[in-house]
Amino acid sequence: MPTMPERVQPVRQLCRSIACVEHGLAGPANRIGGAVSSGAELKVTQEAVTPCVFIVCAILRLGEKIAIGHLVGFALIGLGAFFVFKGSSRS
């Protein structure tokens, strides 16, 4: 593995710390959420929230412009979420 510049190490460590906390909370969250939602609904909710967070971070923090292709892709994820929740057997 190539060595990373010294200035990247704190960011890398922060990312690993965030991932560690996220993974530590995933199990209890799935048990709690599983009481009211199916596994598919929980996963689709996670995948639908991720692009929303990405768009905000990409625009505000990274200064990126969102292309039409990104929006179409995110809309398809939203459409998939709609069908998962519409076809849900839980009430």
MODELLER restraints for C-alpha pairs under 7 A, 6 or more apart:
rsr = mdl.restraints
at = mdl.atoms
rsr.add(forms.Gaussian(group=physical.xy_distance, feature=features.Distance(at['CA:41:A'], at['CA:84:A']), mean=6.60, stdev=0.5))
rsr.add(forms.Gaussian(group=physical.xy_distance, feature=features.Distance(at['CA:41:A'], at['CA:85:A']), mean=6.48, stdev=0.5))
rsr.add(forms.Gaussian(group=physical.xy_distance, feature=features.Distance(at['CA:44:A'], at['CA:81:A']), mean=5.68, stdev=0.5))
rsr.add(forms.Gaussian(group=physical.xy_distance, feature=features.Distance(at['CA:48:A'], at['CA:77:A']), mean=6.30, stdev=0.5))
rsr.add(forms.Gaussian(group=physical.xy_distance, feature=features.Distance(at['CA:48:A'], at['CA:78:A']), mean=6.17, stdev=0.5))
rsr.add(forms.Gaussian(group=physical.xy_distance, feature=features.Distance(at['CA:48:A'], at['CA:81:A']), mean=6.93, stdev=0.5))
rsr.add(forms.Gaussian(group=physical.xy_distance, feature=features.Distance(at['CA:51:A'], at['CA:74:A']), mean=6.50, stdev=0.5))
rsr.add(forms.Gaussian(group=physical.xy_distance, feature=features.Distance(at['CA:58:A'], at['CA:64:A']), mean=5.38, stdev=0.5))
rsr.add(forms.Gaussian(group=physical.xy_distance, feature=features.Distance(at['CA:59:A'], at['CA:65:A']), mean=6.33, stdev=0.5))
